[in-house]
Amino acid sequence: MSQSVAYTPPEYVPPEILTNSWTWDERRSQDPVNLLGRSLNRLCLEASDPYEIVAHLEALGFNSPTALARFGMTSHFELAHELFQRTPRIRERREPKKKSTRDLSTPIAMGLAFVVTFVLGAFSQIAMLAPALVVLIWSQGGAALLMKARGELQAGERQDVLAALVQLGALAILLSWVFLRFGVATFAPTLTWFAVGSLLWGERYRAAVAMPLVVGLSLVATALLPIPDVVPQYVAILAALAACAPLAWRNPRGAVGWLRSSAAVTLHPLLYGIGQGLLIVALLRRENASDEVIPGAVLLLLILLLSQRLLITLKALLTKRLWRSTSEPGFQRFAQLALLVYVGVYMLPLLAAFAFELLSGSTSWHFHWYAFGLFGLSLGIAVVDFALGLPAGASIPFLLAGVAAAAGLPFLWVCLALALSLLLVAELRVRQVGRYAIYLL
């Protein structure tokens, strides 16, 4: 599960035409708000709502009483609203279908990849997990860098960053093969996840859905026709290489300097990914022939598919309330209650399984249902800490829990302690309104 990273203020965008270089009569308005709007022309044109402008005004220093007095405003919220209202509605001419396609394609691609890699045998042996964990850790660090790039770089520069990340990911997989010498059966699910993640980063949503579909069709054909079992594995490898080649086929030299200066943003996402990896290894290391893994795996899949929508809903509620709230204690109480409701949604399948167990007794699927459910609950709370600008509050507990589980402590108790510690950190964080309000805006 990818996470939000700390907000990075953009560089000041100068006016497109300086007034001292204009040789004709000045006919544009000299109103201070209009002058500021022209200076921040690109920001105002591209902003999707006033909240986005608020965040930039705060970062650029337009929130002090002295600065606001020039515009006759009492707060930078009011100034942002005025700038948004005065800007031509170029935003409304954007094609709305692209966002809806993205919103649907991401969970569909993730769900198909999960099912396909499961059928390919991604979870059948512990040795097969090593390259998959490399991809997991790479995806966490890469997502943090790409999110930072969206706030700082132009489209062409972002493509250079993406190409560099895809190349680094491919190199990491290759190095893991050099040391572990795994076979085609391990390469296939690893490259499937790698390709889907890279395509989603590159906003090639149809290709991200098509990639696991092609592999799935080959699995169906193998089951129905006299085709060797190894064919879907080669199909997965070839499809992944064909999908990722256009993304990586680019000289990323121009992005090296930016990547070097931005490397610090990956620290907590990498620790977060390592913690996730250790927990997954500890869970799948449990060997009990009577346990049924599939129900728990399906539950985790549903959690992953719904988590982004739940987080967006929570942030939208907090943002709307923050915009209207006049009392900090009142907002704190609302935020804490909203967080508890958010966590309660994740707990519903766990409570349902517990009630079922009380009525009918324990069954073979209960352990992995609780294990995957608690793991998904922890992921859901962790992304809240990232979204509110407290990455250490998510990465450190996950890393410690991963170490504890790898050391042999009972998995369910480790995950329960992890979820409770993350919830405690998040509840304390939502009380610090002044420290995280800008991340909502």
Summary of the structure (lengths in Angstrom):
residues: 441
radius of gyration: 24.3
end to end distance: 22.1
largest distance: 85.2
contacts: 1382
relative contact order: 0.10
helix: 77%
strand: 0%
